[in-house]
Amino acid sequence: MSERDEYFMRLALKEAEAANEKAEVPVGSVLVLDDKVIASAHNSKESTNDPTAHAELLVIRDAATRGSEWRMTDATLYVTKEPCVMCAGAMINARLGRLVYGCKDERFGAVNSRYQLLHDPGLNHQIRVVSGVLEHECAEILKEFFRLRR
């Protein structure tokens, strides 16, 4: 785990905290290119009434619409929780270069836990993955969110 990865994951955690304040599932994400944040977001499903408004998809959409290229082969996506199938598929379609995530999602994770989409040799693109960056902090915000609601 590098200091750089920790730095950008802390920014993603700030996004997760913003989601938490809005009663959204606290997942945050930042997309980084050349050591600069080019997009950041947090889950917004409840506030937008959009089931696809996951933090990962929001940053991919934002970066693609503001940039001149939809291919993100040189970018790194930082997200506080292991991405789901929908988000992993979007990362493959965006040709993301690297994913760094915080905590596992044993129920819905599509990177290492339940499915391994980003490593599937049958797909047209594989993504380099680093997991467990600030894992405890990323897991705690989710645990607390769901503890208060159950």
N, CA, C and O of each residue as an XYZ file, in Angstrom:
600
protein
N       0.848     -1.173      0.000
C       0.000      0.000      0.000
C       0.892      1.234      0.000
O       1.741      1.395      0.877
N       0.700      2.087     -0.967
C       1.543      3.268     -1.073
C       0.900      4.470     -0.381
O      -0.310      4.501     -0.156
N       1.726      5.446     -0.054
C       1.216      6.689      0.525
C       0.264      7.377     -0.444
O      -0.730      7.975     -0.033
N       0.573      7.288     -1.721
C      -0.292      7.892     -2.735
C      -1.670      7.253     -2.709
O      -2.684      7.948     -2.758
N      -1.705      5.905     -2.632
C      -2.997      5.215     -2.587
C      -3.771      5.594     -1.329
O      -4.986      5.785     -1.387
N      -3.093      5.702     -0.210
C      -3.762      6.109      1.032
C      -4.314      7.527      0.911
O      -5.428      7.804      1.355
N      -3.540      8.416      0.313
C      -3.985      9.806      0.158
C      -5.290      9.874     -0.641
O      -6.249     10.516     -0.212
N      -5.324      9.219     -1.786
C      -6.526      9.284     -2.624
C      -7.690      8.505     -2.007
O      -8.849      8.866     -2.211
N      -7.394      7.444     -1.256
C      -8.476      6.728     -0.582
C      -9.091      7.600      0.505
O     -10.295      7.524      0.753
N      -8.288      8.416      1.147
C      -8.846      9.340      2.147
C      -9.804     10.340      1.489
O     -10.800     10.737      2.095
N      -9.508     10.740      0.271
C     -10.443     11.614     -0.458
C     -11.738     10.864     -0.766
O     -12.827     11.428     -0.665
N     -11.615      9.606     -1.138
C     -12.809      8.790     -1.383
C     -13.614      8.620     -0.094
O     -14.844      8.622     -0.128
N     -12.932      8.473      1.031
C     -13.631      8.375      2.319
C     -14.389      9.660      2.647
O     -15.469      9.608      3.235
N     -13.836     10.807      2.274
C     -14.562     12.071      2.480
C     -15.856     12.076      1.664
O     -16.886     12.574      2.120
N     -15.792     11.519      0.461
C     -17.012     11.386     -0.347
C     -18.003     10.444      0.331
O     -19.205     10.707      0.337
N     -17.503      9.350      0.901
C     -18.376      8.411      1.614
C     -19.049      9.107      2.797
O     -20.231      8.883      3.058
N     -18.311      9.938      3.503
C     -18.878     10.690      4.622
C     -19.972     11.640      4.137
O     -20.985     11.818      4.814
N     -19.773     12.247      2.972
C     -20.806     13.127      2.404
C     -22.063     12.327      2.077
O     -23.176     12.809      2.286
N     -21.895     11.126      1.573
C     -23.052     10.261      1.305
C     -23.769      9.927      2.603
O     -24.997      9.973      2.672
N     -23.011      9.596      3.613
C     -23.575      9.242      4.914
C     -24.436     10.378      5.461
O     -25.516     10.136      6.000
N     -23.965     11.601      5.325
C     -24.711     12.770      5.804
C     -26.034     12.945      5.069
O     -26.950     13.586      5.583
N     -26.137     12.380      3.874
C     -27.367     12.473      3.075
C     -28.210     11.208      3.167
O     -29.152     11.031      2.395
N     -27.876     10.328      4.108
C     -28.579      9.052      4.295
C     -28.459      8.143      3.073
O     -29.336      7.319      2.812
N     -27.380      8.301      2.340
C     -27.045      7.408      1.237
C     -26.074      6.358      1.762
O     -25.339      6.620      2.713
N     -26.062      5.171      1.154
C     -25.070      4.173      1.548
C     -23.701      4.822      1.368
O     -23.384      5.291      0.275
N     -22.880      4.858      2.428
C     -21.641      5.639      2.389
C     -20.503      4.987      1.603
O     -19.608      4.351      2.160
N     -20.578      5.174      0.303
C     -19.513      4.741     -0.598
C     -19.065      5.976     -1.364
O     -19.883      6.731     -1.892
N     -17.753      6.168     -1.416
C     -17.190      7.305     -2.132
C     -16.141      6.847     -3.121
O     -15.554      5.773     -2.984
N     -15.918      7.687     -4.125
C     -14.985      7.329     -5.187
C     -14.319      8.573     -5.754
O     -14.924      9.642     -5.834
N     -13.060      8.409     -6.144
C     -12.352      9.460     -6.887
C     -11.629      8.807     -8.058
O     -11.120      7.692     -7.945
N     -11.591      9.500     -9.160
C     -10.886      9.040    -10.355
C      -9.669      9.934    -10.535
O      -9.779     11.160    -10.551
N      -8.512      9.306    -10.669
C      -7.242     10.023    -10.685
C      -6.497      9.757    -11.988
O      -6.395      8.618    -12.444
N      -5.984     10.824    -12.572
C      -5.159     10.728    -13.778
C      -3.966     11.651    -13.583
O      -4.132     12.825    -13.251
N      -2.779     11.130    -13.785
C      -1.549     11.910    -13.609
C      -1.487     12.587    -12.233
O      -1.111     13.753    -12.115
N      -1.860     11.835    -11.211
C      -1.853     12.297     -9.821
C      -2.779     13.484     -9.555
O      -2.566     14.238     -8.605
N      -3.799     13.648    -10.387
C      -4.794     14.699    -10.182
C      -6.176     14.070    -10.170
O      -6.475     13.197    -10.984
N      -7.013     14.512     -9.251
C      -8.400     14.056     -9.204
C      -9.146     14.691    -10.360
O      -9.227     15.915    -10.455
N      -9.692     13.864    -11.238
C     -10.449     14.408    -12.372
C     -11.951     14.284    -12.158
O     -12.731     14.910    -12.875
N     -12.368     13.481    -11.176
C     -13.786     13.375    -10.828
C     -13.901     12.746     -9.448
O     -13.083     11.909     -9.067
N     -14.917     13.155     -8.708
C     -15.185     12.558     -7.410
C     -16.694     12.520     -7.204
O     -17.423     13.378     -7.702
N     -17.152     11.514     -6.464
C     -18.595     11.370     -6.239
C     -18.829     10.402     -5.089
O     -17.919      9.716     -4.622
N     -20.069     10.373     -4.658
C     -20.513      9.397     -3.671
C     -21.858      8.836     -4.121
O     -22.515      9.393     -5.000
N     -22.247      7.741     -3.514
C     -23.535      7.147     -3.868
C     -24.641      8.187     -3.772
O     -24.676      8.988     -2.838
N     -25.535      8.166     -4.736
C     -26.638      9.136     -4.782
C     -27.939      8.486     -5.227
O     -28.804      9.158     -5.788
N     -28.084      7.207     -4.987
C     -29.284      6.486     -5.430
C     -30.561      7.064     -4.825
O     -31.551      7.263     -5.530
N     -30.539      7.328     -3.544
C     -31.751      7.802     -2.862
C     -32.127      9.212     -3.295
O     -33.289      9.486     -3.595
N     -31.152     10.098     -3.326
C     -31.452     11.500     -3.635
C     -31.816     11.724     -5.097
O     -32.530     12.674     -5.416
N     -31.336     10.864     -5.986
C     -31.641     11.030     -7.407
C     -32.709     10.063     -7.904
O     -33.186     10.177     -9.033
N     -33.081      9.103     -7.045
C     -34.024      8.055     -7.430
C     -33.521      7.301     -8.663
O     -34.294      6.923     -9.543
N     -32.212      7.098     -8.697
C     -31.552      6.445     -9.823
C     -30.783      5.225     -9.313
O     -29.787      5.379     -8.606
N     -31.231      4.016     -9.661
C     -30.563      2.822     -9.160
C     -29.141      2.650     -9.677
O     -28.390      1.833     -9.143
N     -28.759      3.392    -10.693
C     -27.391      3.295    -11.217
C     -26.459      4.366    -10.649
O     -25.304      4.451    -11.065
N     -26.924      5.165     -9.730
C     -26.130      6.283     -9.205
C     -25.153      5.821     -8.126
O     -25.137      6.347     -7.014
N     -24.341      4.826     -8.479
C     -23.258      4.382     -7.607
C     -22.082      5.325     -7.795
O     -21.904      5.895     -8.872
N     -21.283      5.491     -6.756
C     -20.147      6.409     -6.794
C     -19.237      6.144     -7.991
O     -18.789      7.078     -8.655
N     -18.967      4.862     -8.263
C     -18.056      4.504     -9.349
C     -18.598      4.943    -10.708
O     -17.867      5.502    -11.526
N     -19.872      4.688    -10.936
C     -20.460      5.073    -12.229
C     -20.505      6.588    -12.383
O     -20.277      7.114    -13.472
N     -20.797      7.279    -11.299
C     -20.872      8.732    -11.379
C     -19.531      9.354    -11.763
O     -19.494     10.294    -12.557
N     -18.429      8.841    -11.210
C     -17.128      9.418    -11.576
C     -16.728      9.040    -12.997
O     -16.126      9.845    -13.708
N     -17.055      7.835    -13.409
C     -16.741      7.428    -14.789
C     -17.518      8.294    -15.774
O     -16.952      8.777    -16.755
N     -18.805      8.493    -15.522
C     -19.630      9.346    -16.406
C     -19.102     10.778    -16.436
O     -18.961     11.382    -17.500
N     -18.813     11.306    -15.252
C     -18.347     12.688    -15.169
C     -17.047     12.876    -15.938
O     -16.912     13.818    -16.719
N     -16.101     11.989    -15.720
C     -14.816     12.107    -16.414
C     -14.971     11.941    -17.917
O     -14.328     12.652    -18.690
N     -15.812     11.015    -18.333
C     -15.992     10.779    -19.776
C     -16.656     11.971    -20.461
O     -16.301     12.312    -21.590
N     -17.600     12.598    -19.800
C     -18.291     13.723    -20.434
C     -17.452     14.989    -20.441
O     -17.652     15.860    -21.287
N     -16.510     15.102    -19.502
C     -15.662     16.295    -19.458
C     -14.373     16.132    -20.244
O     -13.740     17.119    -20.620
N     -13.985     14.896    -20.492
C     -12.731     14.643    -21.198
C     -12.949     14.477    -22.682
O     -14.075     14.550    -23.173
N     -11.889     14.260    -23.371
C     -11.985     14.073    -24.813
C     -11.926     12.593    -25.185
O     -11.968     12.244    -26.364
N     -11.829     11.729    -24.179
C     -11.639     10.308    -24.434
C     -12.400      9.489    -23.398
O     -12.289      9.756    -22.202
N     -13.162      8.509    -23.834
C     -13.884      7.646    -22.887
C     -13.014      6.517    -22.365
O     -13.327      5.915    -21.338
N     -11.934      6.228    -23.057
C     -11.019      5.180    -22.583
C     -10.165      5.735    -21.447
O      -9.546      6.791    -21.580
N     -10.141      5.014    -20.333
C      -9.472      5.499    -19.126
C      -8.295      4.602    -18.752
O      -8.084      4.299    -17.577
N      -7.544      4.186    -19.746
C      -6.472      3.210    -19.527
C      -5.348      3.723    -18.628
O      -4.626      2.918    -18.039
N      -5.182      5.024    -18.509
C      -4.133      5.573    -17.663
C      -4.663      6.068    -16.318
O      -3.910      6.637    -15.528
N      -5.937      5.859    -16.055
C      -6.559      6.374    -14.834
C      -6.634      5.300    -13.752
O      -6.632      4.100    -14.029
N      -6.701      5.773    -12.515
C      -6.926      4.909    -11.352
C      -8.201      5.347    -10.663
O      -8.404      6.530    -10.393
N      -9.051      4.383    -10.384
C     -10.295      4.630     -9.658
C     -10.116      4.159     -8.223
O      -9.756      3.008     -7.978
N     -10.368      5.052     -7.283
C     -10.331      4.730     -5.857
C     -11.773      4.675     -5.373
O     -12.547      5.603     -5.605
N     -12.129      3.592     -4.705
C     -13.482      3.459     -4.168
C     -13.404      2.772     -2.810
O     -12.583      1.880     -2.598
N     -14.256      3.194     -1.908
C     -14.168      2.726     -0.536
C     -14.636      1.284     -0.355
O     -14.232      0.629      0.606
N     -15.470      0.779     -1.249
C     -15.989     -0.581     -1.139
C     -15.810     -1.314     -2.462
O     -15.885     -0.713     -3.533
N     -15.575     -2.600     -2.374
C     -15.439     -3.425     -3.578
C     -16.646     -3.215     -4.506
O     -17.790     -3.318     -4.064
N     -16.398     -2.925     -5.767
C     -17.484     -2.651     -6.713
C     -18.398     -3.855     -6.976
O     -17.995     -5.013     -6.857
N     -19.635     -3.532     -7.336
C     -20.628     -4.535     -7.703
C     -20.458     -4.925     -9.178
O     -19.581     -4.407     -9.871
N     -21.295     -5.829     -9.637
C     -21.236     -6.297    -11.025
C     -21.439     -5.141    -12.008
O     -20.710     -5.029    -12.994
N     -22.422     -4.288    -11.743
C     -22.702     -3.173    -12.652
C     -21.486     -2.251    -12.771
O     -21.093     -1.869    -13.873
N     -20.903     -1.903    -11.636
C     -19.769     -0.982    -11.648
C     -18.518     -1.628    -12.241
O     -17.761     -0.978    -12.962
N     -18.308     -2.893    -11.939
C     -17.159     -3.603    -12.524
C     -17.300     -3.659    -14.040
O     -16.318     -3.485    -14.761
N     -18.506     -3.899    -14.523
C     -18.733     -3.910    -15.969
C     -18.450     -2.560    -16.600
O     -17.881     -2.491    -17.689
N     -18.840     -1.487    -15.928
C     -18.567     -0.143    -16.446
C     -17.062      0.127    -16.498
O     -16.573      0.768    -17.429
N     -16.342     -0.357    -15.510
C     -14.889     -0.170    -15.494
C     -14.232     -0.897    -16.661
O     -13.311     -0.374    -17.289
N     -14.705     -2.093    -16.945
C     -14.189     -2.842    -18.094
C     -14.504     -2.093    -19.385
O     -13.638     -1.945    -20.247
N     -15.734     -1.624    -19.518
C     -16.131     -0.898    -20.718
C     -15.365      0.406    -20.884
O     -15.113      0.838    -22.009
N     -14.993      1.040    -19.770
C     -14.223      2.285    -19.819
C     -12.728      2.026    -20.008
O     -11.944      2.965    -20.147
N     -12.336      0.750    -20.014
C     -10.932      0.358    -20.148
C     -10.069      0.954    -19.039
O      -8.935      1.374    -19.268
N     -10.637      0.982    -17.822
C      -9.927      1.514    -16.670
C      -8.584      0.811    -16.502
O      -8.482     -0.402    -16.683
N      -7.569      1.573    -16.161
C      -6.239      1.004    -15.996
C      -6.033      0.324    -14.660
O      -5.424     -0.743    -14.582
N      -6.548      0.949    -13.598
C      -6.257      0.443    -12.251
C      -7.407      0.779    -11.317
O      -8.001      1.854    -11.393
N      -7.706     -0.166    -10.435
C      -8.716      0.020     -9.401
C      -8.054     -0.175     -8.046
O      -7.289     -1.120     -7.851
N      -8.350      0.721     -7.114
C      -7.911      0.583     -5.731
C      -9.175      0.681     -4.879
O      -9.902      1.672     -4.941
N      -9.428     -0.362     -4.082
C     -10.610     -0.289     -3.226
C     -10.256     -0.590     -1.782
O      -9.218     -1.178     -1.478
N     -11.161     -0.163     -0.894
C     -10.933     -0.303      0.533
C     -11.346     -1.649      1.080
O     -10.505     -2.526      1.280
N     -12.631     -1.822      1.324
C     -13.096     -3.045      1.976
C     -13.832     -3.964      1.008
O     -14.358     -3.535     -0.019
N     -13.850     -5.229      1.370
C     -14.535     -6.243      0.570
C     -16.046     -6.113      0.716
O     -16.549     -5.544      1.684
N     -16.746     -6.649     -0.258
C     -18.197     -6.781     -0.196
C     -18.508     -8.247     -0.459
O     -18.664     -8.663     -1.608
N     -18.597     -9.024      0.611
C     -18.778    -10.475      0.482
C     -20.073    -10.849     -0.232
O     -20.139    -11.893     -0.881
N     -21.097    -10.016     -0.121
C     -22.400    -10.336     -0.728
C     -22.473     -9.986     -2.212
O     -23.002    -10.755     -3.015
N     -21.935     -8.811     -2.568
C     -22.133     -8.324     -3.925
C     -20.853     -7.981     -4.673
O     -20.918     -7.536     -5.819
N     -19.707     -8.172     -4.062
C     -18.440     -7.785     -4.672
C     -18.154     -8.542     -5.958
O     -18.267     -9.767     -6.016
N     -17.784     -7.794     -6.986
C     -17.559     -8.395     -8.310
C     -16.101     -8.319     -8.753
O     -15.797     -8.492     -9.933
N     -15.197     -8.059     -7.802
C     -13.772     -7.974     -8.132
C     -13.023     -9.182     -7.579
O     -12.271     -9.839     -8.299
N     -13.232     -9.466     -6.299
C     -12.553    -10.596     -5.667
C     -13.479    -11.479     -4.839
O     -13.266    -12.690     -4.770
N     -14.492    -10.909     -4.216
C     -15.270    -11.637     -3.222
C     -16.243    -12.658     -3.805
O     -16.058    -13.863     -3.635
N     -17.260    -12.185     -4.479
C     -18.281    -13.091     -5.022
C     -18.002    -13.450     -6.483
O     -18.138    -14.604     -6.889
N     -17.615    -12.458     -7.249
C     -17.274    -12.638     -8.662
C     -15.888    -12.049     -8.896
O     -15.378    -11.301     -8.063
N     -15.296    -12.378    -10.004
C     -13.961    -11.861    -10.338
C     -13.961    -11.301    -11.764
O     -13.154    -11.703    -12.602
N     -14.872    -10.375    -12.021
C     -15.033     -9.859    -13.381
C     -13.789     -9.161    -13.932
O     -13.479     -9.283    -15.116
N     -13.096     -8.447    -13.090
C     -11.966     -7.658    -13.597
C     -10.771     -8.510    -13.989
O      -9.819     -8.020    -14.597
N     -10.828     -9.787    -13.638
C      -9.733    -10.705    -13.951
C     -10.162    -11.785    -14.947
O      -9.412    -12.726    -15.204
N     -11.347    -11.653    -15.498
C     -11.895    -12.690    -16.372
C     -11.178    -12.671    -17.721
O     -11.290    -11.698    -18.466
N     -10.438    -13.744    -18.044
C      -9.692    -13.761    -19.312
C     -10.595    -13.807    -20.546
O     -10.135    -13.558    -21.661
N     -11.864    -14.121    -20.352
C     -12.786    -14.156    -21.477
C     -13.291    -12.781    -21.884
O     -13.909    -12.636    -22.939
N     -13.037    -11.780    -21.066
C     -13.461    -10.419    -21.391
C     -12.345     -9.688    -22.122
O     -11.190    -10.113    -22.102
N     -12.704     -8.588    -22.764
C     -11.749     -7.885    -23.627
C     -10.765     -6.993    -22.883
O      -9.876     -6.409    -23.502
N     -10.908     -6.877    -21.556
C     -10.022     -5.989    -20.812
C      -9.916     -6.483    -19.375
O     -10.924     -6.850    -18.771
N      -8.724     -6.494    -18.831
C      -8.522     -6.792    -17.420
C      -7.916     -5.554    -16.759
O      -7.223     -4.757    -17.391
N      -8.202     -5.426    -15.481
C      -7.821     -4.228    -14.744
C      -6.899     -4.613    -13.590
O      -7.157     -5.582    -12.876
N      -5.832     -3.853    -13.414
C      -4.954     -4.071    -12.254
C      -5.713     -3.651    -10.991
O      -6.374     -2.613    -10.976
N      -5.615     -4.449     -9.948
C      -6.395     -4.211     -8.732
C      -5.496     -4.215     -7.506
O      -4.609     -5.056     -7.363
N      -5.748     -3.255     -6.628
C      -5.149     -3.214     -5.295
C      -6.319     -3.156     -4.321
O      -7.187     -2.292     -4.443
N      -6.344     -4.067     -3.361
C      -7.446     -4.083     -2.399
C      -6.929     -3.876     -0.981
O      -5.739     -4.039     -0.710
N      -7.837     -3.517     -0.086
C      -7.509     -3.395      1.329
C      -6.859     -2.091      1.745
O      -6.307     -2.011      2.842
N      -6.907     -1.069      0.909
C      -6.326      0.226      1.270
C      -7.281      0.936      2.242
O      -8.431      1.215      1.904
N      -6.789      1.220      3.438
C      -7.600      1.793      4.521
C      -8.855      0.954      4.769
O      -9.944      1.476      5.005
N      -8.664     -0.343      4.707
C      -9.786     -1.289      4.797
C     -10.637     -1.076      6.043
O     -11.865     -1.064      5.961
N     -10.002     -0.910      7.178
C     -10.751     -0.767      8.426
C     -11.654      0.469      8.390
O     -12.836      0.382      8.722
N     -11.103      1.613      7.991
C     -11.893      2.844      7.936
C     -13.037      2.727      6.944
O     -14.144      3.198      7.208
N     -12.777      2.107      5.810
C     -13.807      1.954      4.783
C     -14.927      1.027      5.259
O     -16.102      1.270      4.980
N     -14.562     -0.021      5.967
C     -15.572     -0.960      6.476
C     -16.368     -0.339      7.620
O     -17.578     -0.546      7.713
N     -15.715      0.407      8.476
C     -16.381      0.960      9.656
C     -17.514      1.912      9.305
O     -18.571      1.871      9.935
N     -17.312      2.766      8.314
C     -18.370      3.720      7.966
C     -19.607      2.978      7.451
O     -20.735      3.397      7.707
N     -19.394      1.890      6.734
C     -20.519      1.080      6.252
C     -21.194      0.342      7.406
O     -22.421      0.335      7.503
N     -20.410     -0.274      8.273
C     -20.979     -1.001      9.413
C     -21.833     -0.092     10.277
O     -22.937     -0.457     10.679
N     -21.316      1.088     10.556
C     -22.056      2.033     11.391
C     -23.350      2.486     10.706
O     -24.393      2.588     11.353
N     -23.283      2.751      9.424
C     -24.466      3.160      8.661
C     -25.568      2.107      8.775
O     -26.714      2.439      9.079
N     -25.229      0.854      8.535
C     -26.236     -0.210      8.563
C     -26.644     -0.568      9.986
O     -27.782     -0.983     10.204
N     -25.749     -0.418     10.963
C     -26.113     -0.675     12.354
C     -27.203      0.275     12.805
O     -28.119     -0.127     13.522
N     -27.116      1.522     12.395
C     -28.105      2.510     12.791
C     -29.455      2.340     12.103
O     -30.454      2.900     12.554
N     -29.494      1.584     11.033
C     -30.726      1.420     10.265
C     -31.387      0.063     10.441
O     -32.447     -0.185      9.866
N     -30.786     -0.811     11.215
C     -31.368     -2.151     11.393
C     -31.775     -2.400     12.809
O     -32.281     -3.477     13.126
